[in-house]
Amino acid sequence: MITHTNTHSNSEMEGEMKLDKWGYEVRTCSDSCISALNSYYHEVLNYGRKRSVVLEAPKSDPHCVLGNILAAQFLISTDFSRASELIDDAKSHLEYASLYEKAVFDTVLYYISSDRDDDLAVELHSKLLQEFPKDLVSLKRAQVLCFYMGRPDLSLTLVEQVLPMNDHEEYVYGMLAFPLLELGRIEDAEKAGKKGFDINKNDTWSQHALCHVYQYECRFKEAVKFMEDCAKSWRSLSSFMYTHNWWHVALCYLEGHAPIEKVREIYDEYIWKELERSDAIAAEVYLNAIGLLLRVYVRGEHYHFEDRLEILAKLLEDKALWFLEWHLDVLILWALSYTRKFSKAEDLLKGLKSRISTMSKKKQQSMQRCLSLAEALYKYGKGDNKQALELLGYEFDAVNYKIIGASDEQLDVFIEVHINILLNTGETTTAIQTIENQLKKREGAPFLWSLLEQAYSTLGREEAASYGEKARELEAKYFS
């Protein structure tokens, strides 16, 4: 890192203390610096697309430790050199910082370090939140970390830790609802999501949590109406959150057996069209685009989208999009192999294996199953169902794959892929068991009943007809 010579007097650097949005002390003379920090908090908590506003903080006050370290966190993955300079600037003024700034500095510095241990990073966040429980941006940072660890239990513990001090605050109940969802506490998640929505109708994380609830409970019409009513508040969201919300709407139409044209319209008008915006982040759009196309493919509706997948797969050959997210990489492997770009897919697979080999032994063990999923999707895309099944096994459980950075709803497609593979390889009895396990959770999903009909028909069993009738009955219930 670059070391800067300290040429400022002590009195100049000491400055004065101002209070940020949380009411915590920040050493700065600049109102503009505080304003930039508060705007950044809002952008983070509401998944806004203007998180770069944090860069205004060190511009307004180069001595502000909090402004420097948060700006460094924002830049660390895209401009390492500038991020390093900001870290050095923060360090050079650390002795004059408030206790709050020092706590955030230590926590963020470890969070962005290349040799981070995730468990220790969560522990540091927990300690920070014990002292400064109103800092919801640090809570959000910790929850994102927990998400990529596949640990909704830790995420819930963290938000419950600060909830008594934030009882009427906006954003906190959406942050409570999501880990509740991931832990299967759907009723509690709905209560939390509604409370967050009542506090702030534009809280996108509360909106998103409620959509998850309605979708999980197969309340597809209700989910679509709710989200389309909320959609006017989404234009300021990041590329990921904007297209992800529409991904949910498209899935509800798809699962509720709406005309496939409705799904295609959302893909074209609200997911793909996001790329026309000058500040769009392509990788964030592609994640939701491929996730939707894989769902469509599993349901046998891909001929409505074939040209779109070809267009997308061509773009996904760009190696700049690889190794950003495990979830995205897994989906890219399917798209590349399905469109017969085998050499590119194999390059991506080799790269994933190479990355795992450089991880700690502890991390390697947890990521090995992610590699198996990635290889299985590659084989599935090629049409090699037998090898895909060998990689996934007969008792595949998607809950074990949260560490690719996917929610239960995003992981559901891999369960559907597994069922598809079982049926394609003649493992019909195992497929039936898997479908029936899914129906215990979501008996209102028409597609699951259709799969059951298909499986029993394969065995020549007379129950197939009644399962088909059930599927048609549900299909008529939602969007007919």
C-alpha positions as CSV (number, residue, x, y, z in Angstrom):
1,M,0.0,0.0,0.0
2,I,1.1,3.6,-0.6
3,T,2.1,5.4,2.6
4,H,1.3,9.1,2.7
5,T,3.4,11.6,4.6
6,N,1.5,13.4,7.3
7,T,2.0,17.1,6.7
8,H,-1.1,18.4,8.5
9,S,-1.1,19.9,12.0
10,N,-2.7,18.0,14.9
11,S,-5.4,20.7,15.3
12,E,-6.3,20.6,11.6
13,M,-6.7,16.8,11.7
14,E,-8.5,16.6,15.0
15,G,-11.3,18.7,13.5
16,E,-14.7,18.4,15.2
17,M,-17.2,15.6,15.8
18,K,-20.4,15.4,13.8
19,L,-23.2,12.9,14.1
20,D,-24.2,10.5,11.3
21,K,-27.6,9.1,10.5
22,W,-27.3,6.6,13.4
23,G,-26.3,9.3,15.9
24,Y,-22.7,8.1,16.1
25,E,-19.7,10.4,16.2
26,V,-17.7,11.0,13.1
27,R,-14.5,13.1,13.1
28,T,-15.0,15.6,10.3
29,C,-15.5,19.4,9.7
30,S,-17.5,18.7,6.6
31,D,-21.3,18.6,6.4
32,S,-20.9,17.3,2.8
33,C,-18.9,14.4,4.1
34,I,-21.6,13.4,6.6
35,S,-24.3,13.9,3.9
36,A,-22.4,11.6,1.5
37,L,-22.1,8.9,4.2
38,N,-25.8,9.2,5.1
39,S,-26.8,8.9,1.4
40,Y,-24.5,5.8,1.1
41,Y,-26.3,4.2,4.0
42,H,-29.6,4.7,2.3
43,E,-28.3,3.3,-1.0
44,V,-26.9,0.2,0.7
45,L,-30.0,-0.6,2.7
46,N,-32.4,-0.1,-0.2
47,Y,-30.2,-1.7,-2.8
48,G,-29.8,1.6,-4.7
49,R,-27.7,2.1,-7.8
50,K,-25.9,5.1,-6.5
51,R,-23.7,3.5,-3.9
52,S,-20.8,5.3,-5.5
53,V,-21.9,8.4,-3.5
54,V,-19.6,7.1,-0.8
55,L,-16.7,8.3,-2.9
56,E,-17.8,11.9,-2.2
57,A,-17.0,11.5,1.5
58,P,-13.2,11.4,1.2
59,K,-13.4,14.1,-1.5
60,S,-15.2,16.3,0.9
61,D,-12.9,15.4,3.8
62,P,-9.7,13.5,3.0
63,H,-9.0,13.1,6.7
64,C,-12.3,11.4,7.6
65,V,-11.5,7.8,8.6
66,L,-15.1,6.5,8.1
67,G,-15.4,8.1,4.7
68,N,-12.0,6.6,3.6
69,I,-12.6,3.1,4.8
70,L,-16.2,2.8,3.4
71,A,-15.0,4.2,0.1
72,A,-12.2,1.7,0.1
73,Q,-14.7,-1.1,0.7
74,F,-16.7,0.1,-2.3
75,L,-13.7,0.1,-4.6
76,I,-11.7,-2.9,-3.4
77,S,-12.9,-5.3,-6.2
78,T,-12.7,-2.8,-9.0
79,D,-9.9,-0.4,-8.2
80,F,-7.5,-2.0,-5.8
81,S,-4.8,0.7,-6.1
82,R,-7.2,3.5,-5.2
83,A,-8.7,1.4,-2.4
84,S,-5.3,0.9,-1.0
85,E,-4.6,4.7,-1.0
86,L,-7.9,5.3,0.9
87,I,-7.0,2.6,3.5
88,D,-3.7,4.3,4.0
89,D,-5.4,7.7,4.4
90,A,-7.7,6.2,7.0
91,K,-4.8,4.7,8.9
92,S,-2.9,8.0,8.9
93,H,-5.8,9.7,10.7
94,L,-6.9,6.8,12.9
95,E,-5.6,8.2,16.2
96,Y,-8.0,11.1,15.8
97,A,-11.1,9.1,14.9
98,S,-14.1,8.4,17.1
99,L,-14.5,5.0,18.8
100,Y,-17.2,4.2,16.3
101,E,-15.0,5.0,13.4
102,K,-12.2,2.9,14.8
103,A,-14.6,-0.1,15.3
104,V,-15.9,0.2,11.7
105,F,-12.3,0.6,10.4
106,D,-11.1,-2.6,12.1
107,T,-14.2,-4.6,11.0
108,V,-14.2,-3.4,7.4
109,L,-10.4,-3.8,7.0
110,Y,-10.6,-7.4,8.0
111,Y,-13.7,-7.9,5.9
112,I,-12.0,-6.8,2.7
113,S,-8.7,-8.6,3.5
114,S,-7.6,-11.4,1.0
115,D,-7.0,-14.0,3.7
116,R,-10.3,-13.4,5.6
117,D,-11.7,-16.1,7.8
118,D,-15.5,-15.7,7.5
119,D,-16.3,-16.9,11.0
120,L,-13.9,-14.3,12.5
121,A,-15.3,-11.6,10.2
122,V,-18.9,-12.4,11.5
123,E,-17.5,-12.3,15.1
124,L,-16.0,-8.9,14.5
125,H,-19.3,-7.6,13.2
126,S,-21.1,-9.0,16.1
127,K,-18.8,-7.1,18.5
128,L,-19.2,-3.9,16.6
129,L,-23.0,-4.2,16.7
130,Q,-22.9,-4.9,20.5
131,E,-21.3,-1.4,20.9
132,F,-23.1,0.3,18.0
133,P,-26.4,-1.4,17.4
134,K,-28.0,1.3,15.3
135,D,-25.4,0.8,12.5
136,L,-27.7,-1.1,10.1
137,V,-25.1,-0.9,7.3
138,S,-22.7,-2.9,9.3
139,L,-25.6,-5.3,10.0
140,K,-26.3,-5.6,6.3
141,R,-22.6,-6.2,5.5
142,A,-22.6,-9.0,8.1
143,Q,-25.8,-10.5,6.8
144,V,-24.4,-10.6,3.2
145,L,-21.4,-12.4,4.6
146,C,-23.6,-14.9,6.3
147,F,-25.6,-15.4,3.1
148,Y,-22.4,-16.4,1.2
149,M,-21.5,-18.7,4.2
150,G,-24.9,-20.4,3.9
151,R,-25.6,-19.5,7.5
152,P,-29.1,-17.9,7.9
153,D,-28.9,-18.9,11.6
154,L,-26.0,-16.5,12.2
155,S,-27.7,-13.8,10.1
156,L,-30.8,-14.1,12.3
157,T,-28.8,-14.0,15.5
158,L,-27.2,-10.7,14.4
159,V,-30.4,-8.9,13.5
160,E,-32.1,-10.2,16.7
161,Q,-29.1,-8.8,18.6
162,V,-29.9,-5.2,17.4
163,L,-33.6,-5.4,17.1
164,P,-34.5,-4.0,20.5
165,M,-32.6,-0.8,19.7
166,N,-34.1,-0.4,16.3
167,D,-37.7,-1.3,17.0
168,H,-39.2,1.4,14.8
169,E,-36.4,1.8,12.2
170,E,-37.0,1.4,8.5
171,Y,-35.1,-1.5,6.8
172,V,-34.5,-3.6,9.9
173,Y,-37.6,-5.8,9.5
174,G,-36.8,-6.8,6.0
175,M,-33.4,-7.8,7.3
176,L,-35.2,-9.8,10.0
177,A,-37.6,-11.4,7.5
178,F,-35.0,-12.8,5.1
179,P,-33.1,-15.2,7.5
180,L,-36.5,-16.3,8.9
181,L,-37.4,-17.3,5.3
182,E,-34.2,-19.2,4.8
183,L,-34.8,-21.0,8.1
184,G,-38.3,-22.1,7.0
185,R,-40.1,-19.8,9.5
186,I,-42.5,-18.5,6.8
187,E,-45.2,-17.2,9.1
188,D,-42.7,-15.2,11.1
189,A,-41.1,-13.9,7.9
190,E,-44.4,-12.6,6.7
191,K,-45.1,-10.8,9.9
192,A,-41.6,-9.2,9.8
193,G,-41.9,-8.3,6.1
194,K,-45.3,-6.7,6.6
195,K,-44.0,-4.6,9.6
196,G,-41.1,-3.4,7.4
197,F,-43.5,-2.6,4.6
198,D,-45.8,-0.7,6.9
199,I,-42.9,1.4,8.2
200,N,-41.7,2.2,4.6
201,K,-43.7,1.1,1.6
202,N,-40.5,1.6,-0.6
203,D,-38.3,-0.7,1.5
204,T,-37.4,-3.1,-1.3
205,W,-36.0,-5.8,1.0
206,S,-39.3,-6.0,2.8
207,Q,-41.2,-6.1,-0.5
208,H,-38.8,-8.9,-1.7
209,A,-39.3,-10.9,1.5
210,L,-43.1,-10.7,1.2
211,C,-42.9,-11.9,-2.4
212,H,-40.8,-14.9,-1.2
213,V,-43.5,-15.7,1.3
214,Y,-46.4,-15.5,-1.3
215,Q,-44.3,-17.4,-3.8
216,Y,-43.4,-20.2,-1.4
217,E,-47.0,-20.6,-0.3
218,C,-48.1,-20.7,-4.0
219,R,-50.1,-17.4,-3.7
220,F,-48.9,-16.5,-7.2
221,K,-51.7,-14.0,-8.1
222,E,-51.2,-12.2,-4.8
223,A,-47.4,-12.1,-5.3
224,V,-47.7,-10.7,-8.8
225,K,-50.3,-8.0,-7.9
226,F,-48.2,-7.0,-4.8
227,M,-44.9,-6.8,-6.7
228,E,-46.4,-5.0,-9.8
229,D,-48.0,-2.5,-7.4
230,C,-44.6,-1.9,-5.8
231,A,-42.7,-1.7,-9.2
232,K,-43.0,2.1,-9.5
233,S,-40.4,2.3,-6.6
234,W,-37.8,0.1,-8.4
235,R,-36.2,2.4,-11.0
236,S,-33.6,3.6,-8.5
237,L,-32.5,0.1,-7.6
238,S,-29.3,-1.6,-8.5
239,S,-29.2,-3.7,-11.7
240,F,-29.3,-6.8,-9.6
241,M,-32.3,-5.8,-7.4
242,Y,-34.3,-4.3,-10.2
243,T,-34.0,-7.4,-12.4
244,H,-34.2,-9.8,-9.4
245,N,-37.6,-8.3,-8.4
246,W,-38.9,-8.8,-12.0
247,W,-37.3,-12.3,-12.0
248,H,-39.6,-13.1,-9.0
249,V,-42.6,-11.8,-10.9
250,A,-41.7,-13.9,-13.9
251,L,-41.4,-17.0,-11.8
252,C,-44.8,-16.4,-10.2
253,Y,-46.3,-16.2,-13.7
254,L,-44.4,-19.3,-14.8
255,E,-45.2,-21.3,-11.7
256,G,-48.9,-20.2,-11.8
257,H,-49.1,-21.4,-15.4
258,A,-49.7,-18.0,-16.9
259,P,-49.3,-17.8,-20.7
260,I,-45.6,-18.1,-21.5
261,E,-45.8,-14.8,-23.4
262,K,-46.1,-13.0,-20.0
263,V,-42.8,-14.6,-18.9
264,R,-41.1,-13.7,-22.1
265,E,-42.4,-10.1,-21.9
266,I,-40.9,-9.7,-18.4
267,Y,-37.6,-11.1,-19.7
268,D,-37.5,-8.7,-22.6
269,E,-38.9,-5.6,-21.1
270,Y,-37.7,-5.6,-17.5
271,I,-34.7,-7.9,-17.3
272,W,-32.9,-7.7,-20.7
273,K,-33.8,-4.0,-21.3
274,E,-32.0,-3.1,-18.1
275,L,-28.7,-3.5,-20.1
276,E,-29.7,-0.3,-22.1
277,R,-29.2,1.8,-19.0
278,S,-25.8,3.5,-19.0
279,D,-25.1,2.6,-15.4
280,A,-26.3,-1.1,-15.7
281,I,-24.0,-3.8,-14.3
282,A,-24.2,-6.6,-16.9
283,A,-23.2,-9.5,-14.6
284,E,-26.1,-8.6,-12.2
285,V,-28.5,-8.7,-15.1
286,Y,-27.1,-11.9,-16.5
287,L,-27.6,-13.7,-13.2
288,N,-31.3,-13.2,-13.2
289,A,-31.6,-13.7,-17.0
290,I,-30.0,-17.2,-17.0
291,G,-31.8,-18.1,-13.8
292,L,-35.1,-17.5,-15.5
293,L,-34.1,-19.2,-18.7
294,L,-33.0,-22.4,-16.9
295,R,-36.4,-22.5,-15.2
296,V,-38.1,-22.2,-18.6
297,Y,-35.9,-24.9,-20.0
298,V,-36.7,-27.4,-17.2
299,R,-40.4,-26.8,-17.9
300,G,-40.0,-27.6,-21.6
301,E,-40.9,-24.1,-22.7
302,H,-37.4,-23.2,-24.0
303,Y,-38.4,-23.1,-27.6
304,H,-40.1,-19.8,-26.8
305,F,-36.8,-18.4,-25.7
306,E,-34.2,-20.2,-27.8
307,D,-32.8,-17.1,-29.6
308,R,-32.5,-15.3,-26.3
309,L,-30.4,-18.0,-24.8
310,E,-28.1,-18.0,-27.8
311,I,-27.6,-14.3,-27.5
312,L,-26.9,-14.5,-23.8
313,A,-24.5,-17.5,-24.0
314,K,-22.4,-15.6,-26.6
315,L,-22.0,-12.7,-24.1
316,L,-21.2,-15.2,-21.3
317,E,-18.1,-16.3,-23.2
318,D,-16.5,-13.1,-21.9
319,K,-14.1,-14.2,-19.2
320,A,-14.5,-10.9,-17.4
321,L,-17.9,-12.2,-16.2
322,W,-16.4,-15.4,-14.8
323,F,-15.4,-16.0,-11.1
324,L,-17.5,-13.1,-9.8
325,E,-20.1,-15.3,-8.1
326,W,-20.3,-19.1,-7.8
327,H,-24.0,-19.0,-8.5
328,L,-23.4,-17.1,-11.7
329,D,-20.6,-19.5,-12.7
330,V,-22.8,-22.5,-12.2
331,L,-25.5,-21.0,-14.4
332,I,-23.0,-19.9,-17.0
333,L,-21.7,-23.5,-17.3
334,W,-25.2,-24.7,-18.1
335,A,-25.8,-21.9,-20.7
336,L,-22.4,-22.5,-22.4
337,S,-22.7,-26.3,-22.5
338,Y,-26.4,-26.2,-23.7
339,T,-25.4,-23.9,-26.5
340,R,-22.5,-26.2,-27.4
341,K,-19.7,-23.9,-26.4
342,F,-17.9,-26.8,-24.7
343,S,-14.3,-25.5,-24.8
344,K,-15.4,-22.2,-23.1
345,A,-17.3,-24.2,-20.5
346,E,-14.3,-26.4,-19.9
347,D,-12.1,-23.4,-19.4
348,L,-14.5,-22.0,-16.8
349,L,-14.5,-25.4,-15.0
350,K,-10.7,-25.5,-15.0
351,G,-10.6,-22.0,-13.5
352,L,-13.1,-23.0,-10.8
353,K,-11.0,-26.0,-9.9
354,S,-7.8,-23.9,-9.8
355,R,-9.4,-21.3,-7.5
356,I,-10.5,-24.0,-5.1
357,S,-7.0,-25.4,-5.0
358,T,-5.6,-22.1,-3.6
359,M,-8.2,-21.9,-0.8
360,S,-7.6,-23.0,2.8
361,K,-8.3,-26.7,3.6
362,K,-11.4,-25.6,5.6
363,K,-12.7,-23.5,2.6
364,Q,-11.9,-26.3,0.1
365,Q,-14.0,-28.8,1.9
366,S,-17.0,-26.5,2.0
367,M,-16.6,-25.5,-1.7
368,Q,-16.1,-29.0,-3.1
369,R,-19.8,-29.6,-3.3
370,C,-20.2,-26.4,-5.2
371,L,-17.7,-27.7,-7.8
372,S,-19.8,-30.9,-8.1
373,L,-22.9,-28.8,-8.7
374,A,-21.0,-26.8,-11.4
375,E,-19.8,-29.9,-13.1
376,A,-23.3,-31.5,-13.0
377,L,-24.8,-28.4,-14.6
378,Y,-22.2,-28.6,-17.3
379,K,-23.0,-32.3,-18.0
380,Y,-26.7,-31.6,-17.8
381,G,-26.4,-28.9,-20.5
382,K,-24.5,-31.3,-22.7
383,G,-27.3,-33.9,-22.2
384,D,-25.1,-36.3,-20.3
385,N,-27.7,-37.0,-17.6
386,K,-26.0,-40.2,-16.3
387,Q,-22.8,-38.3,-15.4
388,A,-24.8,-35.4,-14.0
389,L,-26.6,-37.8,-11.7
390,E,-23.3,-39.3,-10.6
391,L,-22.1,-35.9,-9.6
392,L,-25.3,-34.9,-7.8
393,G,-26.1,-38.3,-6.2
394,Y,-29.5,-39.8,-5.6
395,E,-30.3,-37.8,-2.4
396,F,-29.4,-34.3,-3.7
397,D,-30.6,-31.7,-1.2
398,A,-30.3,-28.1,-2.4
399,V,-30.2,-26.7,1.1
400,N,-26.6,-27.9,1.3
401,Y,-25.6,-25.5,-1.6
402,K,-26.5,-22.1,-0.1
403,I,-22.8,-21.3,-0.1
404,I,-22.9,-20.7,-3.9
405,G,-24.7,-17.4,-2.9
406,A,-28.3,-18.4,-3.6
407,S,-31.6,-18.2,-1.7
408,D,-33.9,-21.2,-1.3
409,E,-36.0,-19.9,-4.2
410,Q,-32.9,-19.6,-6.4
411,L,-31.8,-23.1,-5.4
412,D,-35.2,-24.7,-6.2
413,V,-34.3,-24.8,-9.9
414,F,-31.5,-27.3,-9.1
415,I,-34.0,-29.6,-7.4
416,E,-36.1,-29.4,-10.6
417,V,-32.9,-30.2,-12.6
418,H,-32.2,-33.2,-10.3
419,I,-35.8,-34.5,-10.8
420,N,-35.4,-34.0,-14.6
421,I,-32.1,-36.0,-14.5
422,L,-33.7,-38.8,-12.5
423,L,-36.6,-39.1,-14.9
424,N,-34.2,-39.0,-17.9
425,T,-32.1,-41.8,-16.5
426,G,-35.0,-44.0,-15.6
427,E,-34.6,-43.5,-11.9
428,T,-38.4,-42.9,-11.7
429,T,-39.0,-44.2,-8.1
430,T,-36.4,-41.9,-6.7
431,A,-37.8,-39.0,-8.8
432,I,-41.3,-39.7,-7.3
433,Q,-39.8,-39.6,-3.7
434,T,-38.1,-36.3,-4.5
435,I,-41.3,-34.8,-6.0
436,E,-43.4,-35.9,-3.1
437,N,-40.9,-34.3,-0.7
438,Q,-41.3,-31.0,-2.5
439,L,-45.1,-31.3,-2.5
440,K,-45.0,-31.5,1.3
441,K,-43.7,-28.0,1.2
442,R,-45.5,-26.6,-1.8
443,E,-48.6,-28.6,-2.6
444,G,-50.1,-25.7,-4.6
445,A,-47.4,-25.9,-7.3
446,P,-48.9,-27.2,-10.6
447,F,-45.5,-28.1,-12.1
448,L,-44.8,-30.6,-9.3
449,W,-48.1,-32.4,-9.9
450,S,-47.3,-32.5,-13.6
451,L,-44.0,-34.0,-12.8
452,L,-45.7,-36.6,-10.6
453,E,-48.1,-37.4,-13.4
454,Q,-45.2,-37.9,-15.8
455,A,-43.4,-40.1,-13.4
456,Y,-46.4,-42.4,-12.7
457,S,-47.2,-42.5,-16.4
458,T,-43.7,-43.8,-17.0
459,L,-44.4,-46.6,-14.6
460,G,-47.8,-47.3,-16.2
461,R,-49.6,-46.5,-12.9
462,E,-53.3,-45.5,-13.0
463,E,-52.7,-42.8,-10.3
464,A,-51.1,-40.7,-13.1
465,A,-54.5,-39.5,-14.3
466,S,-55.5,-38.1,-10.9
467,Y,-52.2,-36.3,-10.6
468,G,-52.7,-34.8,-14.0
469,E,-56.2,-33.6,-13.0
470,K,-54.7,-32.0,-9.9
471,A,-52.2,-30.1,-12.0
472,R,-54.8,-28.9,-14.4
473,E,-57.1,-27.8,-11.6
474,L,-54.3,-25.7,-10.0
475,E,-53.3,-24.3,-13.4
476,A,-56.9,-23.1,-13.9
477,K,-56.9,-21.5,-10.4
478,Y,-54.2,-19.0,-10.9
479,F,-54.0,-17.1,-14.2
480,S,-56.7,-18.7,-16.4
